Amino acid sequence: MNLELADFAVREGLNLGAGYVEARMESETGKGFLLKNGIPEVAGINFEEGLSVRFLKGKAMGFISTNELSKDAVSRLLRQGISRLHAANGINADVSFSVEKASTADYTVKQKTDIMDVSDGEKFNHLIQLYRNIKKAEPSLLTAHFSFSNRIREKLFVSSEGARIHAELPELSFFYLISVGRGSNTMQHMWQYGGSGGFELFHGWELEKKLASRVKALAKVLEEGKPLKPGSYDVVCGPEVTGLMSHESVGHPYEADRILGREAAQAGESFITPEMRGTRIGSEHVTVIDDPTMPGSYGFYLYDEEGVKAGPRTLIDRGIIGEFLHNRESAAQLGTRSNAAARASDYGKEPIIRMANTYVKPGSFSDDELFESIKQGVYVKSFMEWNIDDKRFNQKYVGAESYLIENGKITSPVRNPVLELTTPALWKSVDAVGKKPEFHAATCGKGEPMQGIPVFHGGPNIRLRNIRMK
């Protein structure tokens, strides 16, 4: 990348009268592979490089982006963008940023096995062999779509306040969609693996073992599972479900732009208000954290897209509402500091408030202890589907691999059990949290235009008491 162009953009913006200027330059090289039922379908390569500039003039903010990487093009776009802010300053624009330390840093995520050193043929062969082994292990597998992608992003952030952050981030992702059949009944399941690092991550996921186990479990549910009798049950949620709950019912409603109403026409609003900080939302067993700095995580970064140093954010602290997720704009509006939640999917999108790696903090209970006191309950190990309202208050989760719990023991499979409850009811019902967390990758969508960004969500098994199910 021509890194000097970012410095030029900042100088040029100031010369044109902006009071604050930041430039983000990014290049991305990536590859993607798609396999359907053991047959290679698609292989592709992607390269993108571009620059975006955000600037404040008066009380208005502007944003431009381009892949025409010349000083003339950048200067022309800045002149156009800054001139338009004169009109914006007359229509009640009132944008300001929180005061933050201007950091300088240069960091790279290390790779044990460089993803670009592994040939396309080898990557396809891994996927083909994975399909063959799973199909052999469980003939009830009807269809399997596998997608694998890898990319390396080089990023530079510079600002007129003196911040300068350079980063190189390699990422991998594997996604599957499988369909299992028994007689006339079928079930589908989709899931994603991802992380920051080299190709060693792919081997560490143990996909053959995990997918074979998942297919066998779904086949057993189809063959032996019975509908759940509606009633009140004690429920143990597996890490996949725990993570989804933390992402959907805690992470999203704690995004300060949603709380302030900015996302109302796109992703929705939040039932949380600024005045609710410090009030109880869950039991004392519940602590939910969002931490971008987890090594190897899919949502990893050390500095956000506004140059703010990242660290763990405690969204719920022993049942009490803690931090919201902030960028510099929302932090200024609420009289606090940014906690580095500004992210963008690529150089051409404006940074907005996003999660990174959201999880329920592990507790002190062994798995045996979670189950042993349950006389009649349900173990929802994984989910088939879910939905949640625009304010993130009412929600429903439908189990995929699920079992009855009888007298402290996991017994027979259950077909499609449904939890339907509110966010406060969910987290206040938690009376025990397991010791062993798992973290799972996902691509979180938000914004207009849509920005899909890599995240983790996770946690351990958790126990919920007296939940209405059907």
C-alpha positions in Angstrom: 0.0 0.0 0.0 1.0 3.6 -0.6 0.8 4.5 3.1 1.9 8.1 2.4 -1.4 8.7 0.7 -3.2 8.4 4.1 -1.0 11.1 5.5 -1.6 13.3 2.5 -5.4 12.9 2.9 -5.2 14.1 6.5 -3.0 17.1 5.6 -5.3 18.0 2.6 -8.4 17.8 4.7 -7.0 20.2 7.3 -5.8 22.6 4.5 -9.4 22.6 3.1 -10.7 23.8 6.4 -11.7 20.6 8.3 -11.2 20.8 12.1 -10.5 17.1 12.4 -9.5 14.5 9.8 -8.9 10.7 10.0 -7.9 8.4 7.1 -8.1 4.6 6.9 -6.2 2.8 4.2 -6.8 -0.9 3.7 -5.7 -3.7 1.3 -7.2 -7.2 1.4 -6.1 -10.4 -0.4 -8.4 -13.4 0.0 -9.5 -16.7 -1.5 -12.7 -18.7 -1.2 -13.7 -22.3 -1.9 -17.2 -23.9 -2.1 -17.8 -27.7 -2.0 -21.2 -29.3 -2.5 -21.7 -32.9 -1.6 -18.0 -33.6 -2.1 -17.8 -31.9 -5.5 -15.8 -28.6 -5.9 -18.1 -25.9 -7.1 -16.4 -22.6 -6.9 -12.9 -21.2 -6.2 -12.1 -17.5 -6.3 -9.6 -14.9 -5.4 -10.2 -11.4 -4.2 -8.1 -8.3 -4.0 -9.2 -4.9 -2.8 -7.4 -1.7 -1.9 -8.7 1.6 -1.0 -8.8 4.7 1.2 -11.6 6.4 3.2 -11.5 9.8 5.0 -13.8 11.0 7.7 -13.7 14.7 8.7 -15.4 17.2 11.0 -16.1 20.8 10.1 -18.1 22.9 12.5 -20.7 20.5 13.9 -21.1 18.3 10.9 -19.3 15.1 9.8 -18.4 13.9 6.3 -17.1 10.7 4.8 -15.6 9.8 1.5 -14.0 6.6 0.1 -12.2 5.7 -3.1 -10.2 2.9 -4.8 -8.6 5.6 -7.1 -5.4 5.9 -5.1 -3.9 9.1 -6.4 -3.5 12.5 -4.6 -5.6 14.2 -7.3 -8.5 11.9 -6.7 -8.3 12.1 -3.0 -8.0 15.9 -3.1 -11.0 16.2 -5.5 -13.2 14.0 -3.3 -12.2 15.9 -0.2 -13.1 19.3 -1.8 -16.5 18.0 -2.7 -17.1 16.4 0.6 -16.0 19.3 2.8 -18.0 21.8 0.6 -21.2 19.8 1.3 -20.7 20.2 5.0 -21.5 23.9 4.8 -25.1 22.9 4.0 -25.1 20.2 6.7 -24.1 22.7 9.4 -27.4 24.6 8.7 -29.7 21.6 9.4 -29.2 20.9 13.1 -26.0 18.8 12.6 -24.3 18.4 16.0 -21.5 15.9 15.9 -18.6 15.8 18.4 -16.1 13.2 19.4 -15.0 12.1 22.9 -11.4 13.1 23.9 -9.2 10.1 23.5 -5.4 9.4 23.7 -3.8 9.5 20.2 -2.1 6.1 20.1 0.7 4.9 17.8 1.1 1.1 17.2 2.2 -1.5 14.7 1.0 -5.1 15.2 0.7 -8.3 13.3 -1.1 -11.5 14.0 1.4 -14.3 13.7 0.9 -17.4 11.6 2.5 -20.8 12.3 1.5 -21.9 8.8 1.0 -19.1 6.3 -2.4 -19.4 4.7 -1.0 -18.2 1.4 1.6 -21.0 1.4 -1.1 -23.7 1.4 -2.1 -24.4 -2.2 -5.7 -24.2 -3.5 -5.6 -27.9 -4.3 -4.6 -28.8 -0.7 -7.5 -26.7 0.7 -10.0 -28.4 -1.6 -8.6 -31.8 -0.7 -9.1 -31.1 3.0 -12.8 -30.3 2.3 -13.3 -33.3 0.0 -11.8 -35.7 2.6 -13.8 -34.1 5.3 -17.0 -34.8 3.4 -16.1 -38.4 2.6 -15.2 -39.2 6.2 -18.4 -37.7 7.5 -20.6 -39.4 4.9 -18.9 -42.7 5.7 -19.4 -42.2 9.5 -23.1 -41.3 9.1 -25.0 -42.4 6.0 -28.0 -40.4 7.0 -26.2 -37.3 5.8 -28.2 -36.1 2.8 -26.4 -32.9 1.7 -23.4 -31.0 2.9 -22.3 -27.6 1.7 -18.8 -26.5 2.8 -17.3 -23.1 2.4 -13.8 -22.1 3.3 -12.2 -18.7 3.0 -9.1 -17.0 4.0 -7.8 -13.4 3.8 -5.0 -11.1 4.9 -5.9 -7.5 5.6 -3.3 -4.7 6.0 -4.8 -1.6 7.6 -3.5 1.9 8.4 -5.3 4.5 10.5 -3.9 8.0 10.8 -5.6 11.1 12.3 -4.9 14.8 12.7 -4.7 14.3 16.4 -1.5 12.3 15.9 -2.8 8.7 16.0 -1.1 6.2 13.7 -2.1 2.5 13.9 -0.8 -0.1 11.4 -2.0 -3.7 11.5 -1.8 -7.0 9.5 -4.6 -9.4 10.3 -4.8 -12.9 8.7 -8.2 -14.6 9.1 -9.8 -18.0 8.3 -13.4 -19.1 8.1 -15.2 -22.4 7.5 -18.9 -22.6 7.1 -21.1 -25.7 6.7 -24.8 -26.3 5.9 -25.8 -30.0 6.4 -29.0 -31.8 6.0 -29.8 -35.1 7.8 -32.6 -37.5 7.0 -34.4 -40.4 8.7 -37.3 -41.8 6.8 -39.5 -38.9 5.8 -38.0 -36.5 8.4 -35.1 -34.2 7.8 -33.2 -31.6 9.8 -30.7 -28.9 8.8 -27.9 -27.3 10.7 -25.5 -24.6 9.8 -22.5 -23.4 11.7 -19.3 -21.4 11.3 -15.7 -21.7 12.5 -13.3 -18.8 12.3 -10.2 -17.2 13.8 -7.3 -14.9 13.4 -4.0 -16.7 12.5 -2.6 -19.1 10.0 -3.8 -22.4 8.5 -2.9 -24.2 11.8 -6.4 -23.0 13.0 -8.1 -25.2 10.4 -6.5 -28.3 11.9 -7.2 -27.1 15.4 -10.9 -27.0 14.8 -11.0 -30.9 14.5 -13.8 -30.6 11.9 -14.0 -34.3 11.1 -14.6 -35.3 14.7 -17.1 -32.5 15.4 -19.1 -32.7 12.2 -19.4 -36.5 12.4 -20.6 -36.1 16.0 -23.1 -33.4 15.0 -24.5 -35.5 12.1 -24.9 -38.6 14.3 -26.6 -36.5 17.1 -29.1 -34.9 14.7 -29.9 -38.3 13.2 -30.6 -39.7 16.6 -32.9 -36.8 17.4 -34.8 -37.5 14.1 -35.1 -41.2 14.9 -35.8 -41.2 18.6 -36.8 -37.7 19.5 -40.3 -37.0 20.9 -42.1 -33.7 21.1 -41.7 -31.9 24.5 -44.8 -31.8 26.7 -45.5 -28.1 27.3 -44.7 -27.0 30.8 -42.2 -25.5 33.2 -38.7 -27.0 33.1 -35.2 -26.3 34.4 -33.0 -25.8 31.4 -29.3 -26.3 30.7 -28.1 -24.3 27.6 -25.0 -25.5 25.9 -22.2 -23.1 24.9 -23.5 -22.6 21.4 -26.9 -21.4 22.8 -25.3 -19.4 25.6 -23.1 -17.6 23.1 -26.0 -16.8 20.8 -28.0 -15.5 23.8 -25.2 -13.2 24.9 -24.8 -11.9 21.4 -28.4 -11.2 20.6 -29.9 -10.2 24.0 -26.9 -8.5 25.5 -24.4 -7.4 22.8 -26.8 -5.8 20.4 -29.0 -3.9 22.9 -25.9 -2.6 24.6 -24.7 -0.9 21.4 -24.9 2.8 22.2 -26.0 3.9 18.7 -29.1 1.6 19.1 -29.7 3.0 22.6 -29.6 6.6 21.1 -31.9 5.7 18.3 -29.5 5.9 15.3 -30.2 2.3 14.2 -34.0 2.4 14.5 -34.7 2.3 10.8 -32.1 -0.4 10.1 -31.2 -2.9 12.7 -33.7 -1.8 15.3 -33.8 -0.1 18.7 -32.9 -1.2 22.2 -35.0 -1.7 25.3 -32.0 -0.5 27.3 -31.9 3.2 28.2 -28.9 5.3 29.5 -30.6 5.6 32.8 -30.6 1.8 33.3 -26.8 1.6 33.9 -26.2 0.3 37.3 -29.5 -1.5 37.6 -30.1 -5.2 37.8 -30.8 -7.2 34.6 -29.8 -10.7 35.7 -28.8 -12.9 38.6 -25.5 -12.5 40.5 -24.2 -15.5 38.5 -24.3 -13.6 35.2 -21.3 -11.6 33.9 -21.1 -10.9 30.1 -17.9 -9.6 28.6 -17.0 -8.4 25.1 -13.3 -8.5 24.5 -11.7 -7.7 21.1 -8.2 -8.6 22.4 -8.7 -12.4 22.7 -5.7 -14.0 20.9 -6.8 -16.1 17.9 -10.4 -14.9 18.0 -12.4 -14.2 14.9 -13.3 -10.7 16.2 -9.7 -9.8 17.2 -8.2 -6.3 17.1 -6.0 -4.2 19.4 -7.2 -0.8 18.2 -10.6 0.1 16.6 -11.3 2.0 13.4 -11.0 5.3 15.3 -7.6 4.5 16.7 -8.8 3.8 20.2 -7.0 1.1 22.2 -9.2 -1.9 22.8 -9.7 -4.0 26.0 -12.4 -6.1 27.7 -15.8 -4.4 28.1 -18.0 -5.7 30.9 -21.6 -5.4 29.7 -23.2 -7.2 32.7 -21.3 -7.4 35.9 -22.8 -10.0 38.3 -26.2 -9.2 37.0 -25.8 -5.4 37.0 -25.9 -3.4 33.7 -22.3 -2.2 33.1 -20.8 -0.6 30.0 -22.4 0.1 26.7 -20.5 -0.4 23.5 -19.2 3.0 22.4 -17.5 4.8 19.5 -16.2 8.4 20.0 -19.5 10.0 18.9 -21.8 8.1 21.2 -19.3 8.5 24.1 -19.4 12.2 23.6 -23.2 12.2 23.6 -23.4 10.3 26.9 -20.5 12.0 28.6 -18.0 9.1 28.7 -15.0 7.6 26.9 -15.0 5.4 23.9 -14.3 1.7 24.6 -13.1 1.0 21.1 -16.2 -0.5 19.5 -16.0 1.3 16.2 -15.6 -1.2 13.4 -16.0 -1.3 9.6 -16.3 -4.3 7.3 -14.0 -2.6 4.7 -12.4 0.7 3.8 -15.5 1.9 1.9 -17.8 1.7 4.9 -18.1 4.2 7.8 -17.1 2.7 11.2 -20.1 2.0 13.4 -20.6 0.5 16.8 -20.0 -3.3 16.8 -19.4 -6.2 19.0 -16.1 -8.3 18.8 -16.0 -11.4 21.0 -19.1 -11.6 23.4 -19.4 -14.3 26.0 -20.7 -15.3 29.4 -17.9 -15.4 31.9 -17.3 -18.9 33.2 -18.5 -19.7 36.7 -17.6 -22.4 39.3 -19.9 -25.3 38.5 -18.9 -28.6 36.9 -21.1 -30.0 34.3 -22.2 -32.8 36.7 -23.2 -30.1 39.3 -25.3 -28.3 36.7 -27.4 -31.4 36.0 -27.5 -33.3 39.2 -30.1 -31.1 41.0 -32.5 -31.1 38.1 -35.5 -33.5 38.6 -37.3 -32.6 35.3 -35.5 -30.5 32.7 -34.2 -30.0 29.2 -30.7 -29.8 27.9 -30.6 -27.6 24.8 -27.1 -28.3 23.4 -27.5 -26.5 20.1 -30.1 -24.5 18.3 -32.0 -24.8 15.0 -33.5 -21.4 14.8 -34.1 -18.2 16.8 -35.6 -14.8 16.5 -35.7 -11.7 18.6 -37.7 -8.4 18.4 -36.3 -5.1 17.2 -35.8 -3.9 20.8 -34.0 -7.1 21.8 -36.6 -7.8 24.5 -38.8 -10.7 23.4 -37.0 -13.7 22.0 -37.4 -17.4 21.0 -34.9 -20.2 20.6 -35.6 -23.6 19.1 -33.4 -26.5 20.0 -31.7 -28.8 17.5 -29.7 -31.3 19.5 -31.7 -31.5 22.8 -32.4 -34.0 25.5 -34.6 -34.6 28.5 -33.0 -34.3 31.9 -34.5 -36.7 34.4 -33.3 -37.0 38.0 -30.0 -35.4 37.2 -29.3 -37.5 34.1 -29.4 -36.7 30.4 -31.8 -39.2 28.9 -33.9 -39.3 25.6 -33.7 -36.9 22.7 -36.3 -34.1 22.3 -37.6 -32.8 19.0 -37.6 -29.0 18.5 -38.1 -27.7 22.1 -38.9 -24.0 22.2 -37.8 -21.4 24.8 -39.8 -18.1 24.5 -39.0 -15.4 27.1 -37.8 -11.9 27.7 -34.2 -10.7 28.1 -34.6 -9.9 31.9 -36.4 -13.2 32.5 -33.7 -15.1 30.7 -30.8 -13.7 32.7 -32.6 -13.5 36.0 -33.4 -17.2 35.8 -29.7 -18.2 35.6 -28.7 -19.8 38.9 -25.5 -21.6 37.9 -22.7 -21.1 35.3 -20.3 -23.8 34.2 -16.5 -23.8 34.3 -15.7 -24.7 30.7 -16.3 -22.0 28.0 -16.4 -22.6 24.3 -16.1 -19.8 21.6 -17.8 -20.0 18.3 -17.4 -17.8 15.2 -20.1 -15.9 13.4 -20.6 -13.1 10.9 -22.6 -10.3 12.5 -24.7 -8.1 10.3 -25.6 -4.5 10.9 -25.7 -1.1 9.1 -27.0 0.4 5.9 -25.3 -0.6 3.6 -25.0 -3.9 5.4 -21.7 -4.6 7.0 -20.9 -8.2 7.9 -18.0 -8.4 10.4 -16.3 -11.4 12.1 -17.1 -12.1 15.8 -16.9 -14.7 18.4 -19.7 -15.5 20.8 -19.6 -18.1 23.6 -19.5 -19.2 27.2 -20.0 -22.4 29.2 -23.1 -24.4 30.0 -25.6 -22.3 32.0 -28.6 -23.4 34.1 -31.9 -21.7 34.0 -34.7 -22.4 36.5 -38.4 -22.7 35.9 -38.6 -21.8 32.3 -41.8 -22.2 30.3 -41.2 -24.5 27.3 -43.2 -26.2 24.6 
